[in-house]
Amino acid sequence: MPIPVDLIPYRPEFRERLVDLWRASFALGVGAPVPNPRDEHLRYLDEHVLVETSVQLALRDGQLVGFGAFTPESVMQLYVHVDHLGQGIGTRLLEHAKAASNGKLWLYTFVTNTNAQRFYERHGFEIVERGFEPVMQLGDLRYEWRRAGR
C-alpha cells in the first residue's frame, strides 16, 4: 500500500529543494546530469515553469518528496525524490494531472529513461512520436493519454 503524501500548490519556501530534487531525479532517470548550472535551473523554474504551468508539490511529513508541473494539456515535469521512488508518489501526481486535464495529456521523456517509459505506459500513455532533443543529444519520445470515451 502506498505511503500517504499530501499534494499542495507550489510554495516558494520549497524552491531550492525542488530544483535539487529535480536535478538528482533527472540525472538518475536519464543517466546524465542536467546540462545547465543550478542557478540557471532556478531561473528556468522562476521564469518559465512557475509562469507557464500549475506546480503541485508532494509532501510527506512536511518534506518535499516529489513535484509535477502541469497544464490542462500536458505533463511538463514530473519528478520524485530518488529515495522515494516506487512508493506511489508519481502516481498521485499523475492522477492529479489527469483529473485537472481536458481529457488528453501529452508529455516527453528521453529514450534512456526506461523507468519513466514503463511508468507512463502503465498509466495508459502511448508513444505517438519519436524525436531527438538537441541540447541533451538524446532521442526522446512523445506520449499521449486520453480519458476513456474521448
TIVEXZA-153729 format. One line per 8 residues: number of its first residue (from 1); their letters; for each residue x, z, y of N, C-alpha, C, CB. Coordinates in steps of 0.001 Angstrom, whole numbers, always signed. Atoms other than C-alpha are relative to their C-alpha. Glycine has a CB too. Example, Ala and Ser with C-alpha at 12.3 -4.5 7.8 and 13.67 -1.06 7.14 Angstrom:
// residues 2
1 = as = +890/+0/-1190/+12300/+7800/-4500/+900/+0/+1200/-992/+1246/+27; -820/-60/-1190/+13670/+7140/-1060/-770/+730/+1090/+414/-1415/+462 .
This chain:
// residues 150
1 = mpipvdli = +842/+0/-1184/+0/+0/+0/+885/+0/+1245/-957/+1222/+0; -821/+54/-1214/+1413/-929/+3429/-50/+1317/+781/-464/-1152/+895; -74/-1185/-851/+2556/+1917/+5647/-637/-357/+1338/+1487/+495/+184; +720/+355/-1229/+335/+2063/+8770/+928/-210/+1198/-1007/+1079/+330; -656/+234/-1286/+1519/+668/+12078/-1089/-140/+1050/+923/-1274/-40; +899/+194/-1129/-109/+638/+15492/+414/-1263/+722/+15/+1222/+959; -260/+1173/-829/-395/-2658/+17364/-468/+310/+1410/-714/-1275/-566; +331/-245/-1403/-299/-2308/+21140/+509/-1166/+831/+608/+1347/+500 .
9 = pyrpefre = -550/+1018/-896/+159/-4728/+24039/+1409/+405/+456/-931/-208/+1227; -1373/-216/-463/+3731/-5107/+25338/+58/+1081/+1071/+593/-1302/+541; -298/-993/-1036/+5116/-2199/+27353/+1479/-124/+355/-350/+1462/-481; -1379/+240/-456/+8284/-2557/+29469/+1044/+952/-565/+44/+79/+1475; -1016/-928/+513/+9967/+540/+28036/+572/-444/-1346/-593/+1393/-136; -500/+517/+1278/+10401/-1402/+24776/+823/-1281/+170/-1166/-263/-942; -641/+1294/-286/+12080/-4405/+26464/+1327/-183/-743/+236/-137/+1496; -1328/+173/+591/+15672/-3860/+25330/-28/+162/-1518/+979/+997/+608 .
17 = rlvdlwra = +113/-175/+1457/+14749/-2592/+21862/-632/-1229/-642/-832/+1257/-335; +633/+1216/+519/+12515/-5644/+21414/+1036/-1110/-162/-1140/-463/+936; -997/+1070/+81/+15362/-8043/+22194/+1046/+310/-1069/+682/-203/+1365; -963/-349/+1050/+17772/-6144/+19927/-595/-235/-1389/+442/+1471/+143; +693/+243/+1264/+15218/-6227/+17080/-73/-1498/-265/-1421/+618/+20; +143/+1456/+86/+14611/-9946/+17743/+1312/-625/-452/-438/-593/+1360; -1302/+589/+299/+18319/-10795/+17639/+450/+326/-1428/+1044/+495/+1004; -420/-397/+1350/+19002/-8830/+14439/-854/-682/-1065/-83/+1527/-160 .
25 = sfalgvga = +898/+617/+973/+15946/-10172/+12616/+227/-1506/-73/-1461/+296/+356; -291/+1433/-41/+16674/-13742/+13738/+1260/-293/-807/+164/-487/+1463; -1276/+241/+678/+20283/-13532/+12519/-138/+151/-1516/+1071/+964/+527; +191/-201/+1432/+19225/-12166/+9132/-821/-1135/-604/-682/+1345/-266; +900/+1015/+549/+16403/-14675/+8620/+576/-1400/+19/-1282/+6/+752; -508/+1362/-178/+18110/-17792/+9932/+1387/-163/-614/+43/-360/+1486; -1347/+74/+546/+21570/-16926/+8687/+1033/-410/+1029/+32/-956/-1144; -908/+325/-1103/+23162/-17497/+12098/-383/+878/+1185/-67/-1533/+378 .
33 = pvpnprde = +336/-835/-1156/+23421/-15401/+15250/-783/-783/+1056/+1273/+576/+619; +670/+615/-1146/+21262/-16059/+18300/+1091/-635/+859/-854/+1057/+826; -1076/+687/-704/+23251/-18643/+20290/+223/+470/+1435/-277/-1453/+9; -114/-418/-1393/+22652/-17025/+23686/+443/+1454/+90/-1334/-196/+731; -361/-1402/-208/+24185/-13823/+25052/-1253/+861/+219/+957/+133/+1206; +1129/-930/-100/+21943/-10748/+25155/-668/-53/+1373/+467/+1421/-289; +606/+16/-1341/+21452/-10881/+28958/-861/-1245/+210/+1092/+65/+1078; +829/+1205/-84/+20171/-14469/+28704/-1263/+151/-839/+793/-1235/-458 .
41 = hlryldeh = +1155/-235/+868/+17862/-13402/+25884/-1023/+896/+716/+447/+648/-1342; +885/-862/-791/+16444/-10609/+28072/-694/-804/+1097/+794/+1170/+619; +578/+840/-1057/+15914/-13114/+30892/-1046/-951/-587/+1110/-804/+727; +967/+880/+661/+14169/-15511/+28479/-1287/+765/-316/+604/-594/-1296; +1177/-832/+253/+11850/-12693/+27426/-803/+168/+1286/+414/+1382/-565; +679/-268/-1275/+11040/-11870/+31065/-633/-1241/+611/+974/+595/+983; +429/+1186/-747/+10708/-15402/+32423/-867/-959/-799/+1194/-733/+498; +778/+941/+814/+9088/-17208/+29500/-969/+712/-944/+937/-889/-806 .
49 = vlvetsvq = +850/-596/+1033/+7805/-15097/+26629/-1108/+850/+618/+843/+853/-957; +1006/-888/-590/+6043/-12473/+28766/-956/-735/+930/+678/+1118/+756; +841/+792/-906/+4657/-15147/+31111/-927/-927/-780/+872/-821/+963; +716/+1070/+703/+3517/-17712/+28544/-778/+456/-1225/+965/-1048/-413; +645/-463/+1232/+2289/-15559/+25649/-561/+1406/+177/+995/-26/-1172; +456/-1383/+112/+493/-12364/+24736/+895/+672/-1034/-1533/+90/-404; -945/-666/+893/+3027/-9983/+23215/-622/+1290/-530/+1339/+297/+732; +471/-1201/+678/+1949/-7362/+20689/+1193/+699/-639/-1084/-342/-1068 .
57 = lalrdgql = -1048/-810/+606/+4236/-4548/+19599/-566/+711/-1222/+575/+1021/+1019; +357/-780/+1186/+4108/-2968/+16153/+832/+1278/+40/+249/-815/-1340; -667/-1292/-84/+4917/+739/+16333/-339/+842/-1227/-401/+739/+1293; +198/-990/+1067/+5385/+3264/+13560/+599/+1303/+516/+672/-456/-1382; -445/-1291/-545/+5593/+6865/+14726/+695/-177/+1350/+949/+700/-990; -531/+222/-1343/+6284/+5565/+18244/+1238/-865/+67/+300/+1290/+620; -1206/+828/+40/+9220/+3416/+17126/-373/-1465/-189/+944/+464/-1129; +249/+1438/+107/+9277/-365/+17550/+505/-509/-1347/+682/-768/+1166 .
65 = vgfgaftp = -376/+528/+1312/+9249/-1983/+14102/-309/-1490/-133/-718/+772/-1096; +283/+1427/+28/+8072/-5498/+14978/-704/-420/+1268/-843/-362/-1218; +755/+519/-1136/+6533/-7758/+17582/-403/-1435/-281/+824/+90/+1307; +434/+1391/+55/+4677/-11005/+17947/-338/-472/+1395/-1210/-170/-939; +346/+641/-1274/+4267/-13387/+20878/-893/-1181/-336/+1289/-457/+810; +1025/+943/+426/+1114/-15463/+20597/-703/-655/+1181/-1013/+697/-877; +996/+628/-863/-1103/-17941/+22389/-1222/-222/-887/+532/-1367/+652; +1149/+271/+866/-4604/-18869/+21193/+251/-1117/-1016/-1192/-355/+845 .
73 = esvmqlyv = -305/+1126/+883/-2990/-21920/+19514/+1277/+173/-811/+105/-1245/+806; -1331/-22/+613/+431/-20694/+18410/+531/+1402/-252/+967/-739/+868; -838/-1171/+247/+2731/-18083/+16974/+1370/-398/+540/+46/+420/-1561; -1270/+390/-613/+5680/-18422/+19329/+1173/+820/-535/-84/+149/+1511; -1033/-876/+560/+7647/-15446/+17972/-698/+1006/-902/+833/+725/+1132; +482/-1080/+867/+7101/-13024/+15094/+1219/+547/-733/-1118/-502/-1016; -1194/-607/+591/+9875/-10643/+14102/-279/+1438/-399/+1182/-60/+979; +113/-1360/+518/+10064/-7449/+12065/+1410/+576/-104/-734/+27/-1392 .
81 = hvdhlgqg = -1284/-693/+90/+12886/-4905/+12215/+552/-166/-1414/-148/+1512/+367; -602/+299/+1305/+15326/-5644/+9394/-127/+1156/-993/+1463/-352/+179; +156/-1147/+901/+14918/-2123/+7977/-1446/+209/-444/+507/+1258/+675; +1425/-191/+296/+11129/-2551/+7748/-648/-1258/-574/-741/+424/+1260; +546/+1221/+597/+10744/-5947/+6085/-752/+334/-1284/+1126/-1023/-286; +741/-167/+1241/+8222/-6231/+3261/-959/+1177/-22/+948/+143/-1109; +882/-1168/-77/+6041/-3353/+4493/-1361/-330/+618/+669/+1098/+806; +1301/+390/-530/+3071/-5355/+5801/-74/-128/+1509/-1003/+968/-434 .
89 = igtrlleh = +2/+51/-1463/+4102/-5334/+9467/-223/-1426/+489/+1321/+551/+561; +192/+1403/-372/+4407/-9111/+9751/-1420/-458/-275/+983/-889/-749; +1382/+356/+342/+1048/-9475/+8026/-966/+530/+1048/-375/+549/-1387; +875/-562/-1044/-618/-7133/+10547/+94/-813/+1283/+368/+1468/+284; -177/+792/-1218/+865/-9095/+13446/-638/-1371/-151/+1489/-147/+337; +567/+1328/+222/-152/-12417/+11925/-1527/+54/-52/+551/-603/-1298; +1461/-162/+14/-3689/-11164/+11255/-539/+135/+1421/-401/+1234/-838; +395/-117/-1407/-3886/-10204/+14935/-25/-1379/+657/+966/+943/+764 .
97 = akaasngk = -69/+1346/-586/-2795/-13717/+15944/-1150/-866/-489/+1341/-669/-340; +1104/+798/+550/-5347/-15324/+13623/-1327/+414/+624/-66/+150/-1532; +1262/-489/-565/-8175/-13117/+14926/-154/-409/+1465/-81/+1526/-125; +46/+351/-1424/-7273/-13935/+18554/+104/-1503/+238/+1115/+706/+742; -218/+1446/-141/-6791/-17653/+17867/-1307/-742/+226/+701/-557/-1238; +1168/+876/-119/-9114/-20561/+18491/-365/-606/-1361/+270/-1123/+1029; +299/+480/+1347/-9228/-21095/+14708/+1076/-882/-586/-1281/-743/+7; -1116/+822/+463/-5990/-23048/+14443/+1267/+544/+656/-218/-1530/+343 .
105 = lwlytfvt = -1288/-455/-525/-2375/-21898/+14842/+1104/-920/-488/+285/+1460/-421; -1203/+718/+416/+928/-23725/+14772/+1200/+884/+298/+123/-1386/+724; -1254/-711/-216/+4481/-22406/+14600/+1137/-835/-557/-29/+1405/-658; -1215/+605/+549/+8030/-23483/+13880/+848/+1082/-648/+805/-741/+1104; -1028/-853/+579/+10600/-21923/+11598/+1135/-904/-490/-579/+882/-1171; -1153/+781/+440/+14060/-23041/+10564/-14/-176/-1516/+1308/+675/+444; -44/+263/+1443/+14644/-24588/+7149/+840/+1044/-735/+562/-1401/-267; -837/-1020/+635/+17258/-21904/+6472/-732/+1330/-174/+1260/+215/+817 .
113 = ntnaqrfy = +733/-1267/+62/+14656/-19140/+6913/-1048/-61/-1112/-673/+315/+1366; +893/+159/+1151/+13200/-19315/+3425/-968/+1173/-156/+817/-157/-1270; +931/-1132/+63/+11700/-15812/+3636/-1196/-238/+915/+712/+1312/+389; +1105/+296/-924/+9643/-16860/+6674/-892/-1093/-581/+544/-431/+1389; +802/+1075/+593/+8557/-20027/+4891/-945/+559/-1060/+911/-1082/-617; +852/-598/+1039/+7276/-18040/+1898/-1097/+867/+622/+851/+846/-975; +966/-866/-681/+5570/-15547/+4221/-1146/-828/+587/+694/+814/+1114; +1052/+798/-635/+3703/-18198/+6212/-835/-757/-1033/+614/-986/+996 .
121 = erhgfeiv = +751/+719/+1038/+2747/-20183/+3117/-944/+944/-748/+967/-675/-994; +878/-1007/+623/+1356/-17003/+1514/-1226/+283/+861/+771/+1306/-244; +1086/-284/-943/-801/-16626/+4618/-751/-1252/+428/+548/+698/+1221; +837/+1175/-209/-2294/-20109/+4453/+548/-1071/+917/-1268/+426/+520; -607/+1030/-846/+98/-22097/+6659/+550/-1117/-884/+1129/+604/+895; -525/+1165/+715/+1105/-25594/+5574/+967/-762/+892/-1149/-926/-465; -956/+825/-746/+4072/-27735/+6600/-692/-1296/+400/+1289/-293/-846; +590/+1246/-481/+2874/-30620/+8776/+1048/-938/+599/-1075/+299/+1032 .
129 = ergfepvm = -1037/+836/-614/+6164/-31874/+10215/+1369/+621/-261/-245/-163/+1530; -1391/-436/+128/+9906/-31687/+9649/+766/-576/+1176/+631/-452/-1370; -735/+451/-1173/+12277/-31888/+12584/+1405/+574/+26/-742/+384/+1267; -1367/-467/-199/+15631/-30879/+13997/+77/+703/+1344/+1019/-1175/-74; -133/-774/-1223/+16409/-28206/+16590/+1438/-145/+480/-383/+1506/-226; -1357/+349/-422/+19416/-29354/+18654/+881/+1176/+423/-81/-952/+1119; -837/-1119/-436/+20578/-26003/+20075/+637/+687/-1203/-829/+1012/+817; -510/-659/+1207/+20923/-24380/+16653/+627/-994/-976/-1122/+761/-693 .
137 = qlgdlrye = -493/+1030/+913/+21794/-27703/+14982/-509/+244/-1423/+1540/-36/+16; +633/-278/+1288/+19349/-26861/+12187/-1318/-753/-114/-231/+1512/-180; +1316/+555/+243/+16360/-28505/+10605/-1061/+1058/+241/-102/-554/-1423; +1101/-940/-157/+13024/-26969/+11463/-1271/-572/-610/-220/+335/+1482; +1272/+352/+621/+9524/-27014/+10034/-1127/+428/+919/-148/+658/-1399; +1207/-367/-739/+6228/-27121/+11892/-1081/+311/-1034/-456/-1152/+990; +1085/-455/+866/+3496/-25179/+10125/-1290/+49/+799/+318/+1389/-613; +1315/-185/-611/-234/-25147/+10829/-896/+781/-945/-642/-1361/+355 .
145 = wrragr = +1030/-754/+717/-3055/-22866/+9773/-1333/-292/+669/+307/+1543/-8; +1365/+171/-512/-6789/-23474/+10143/-901/+1020/-675/-524/-1453/-246; +1002/-920/+542/-9546/-20931/+9750/-907/-777/-943/-829/+679/+1141; +893/+657/+964/-11751/-21762/+6756/-1235/-527/+719/-411/+981/-1136; +1170/+617/-612/-14542/-24133/+7736/+301/-798/+1249/-992/+1040/+326; -379/+761/-1202/-12584/-25751/+10583/+698/-1273/-392/+903/+831/+922 .
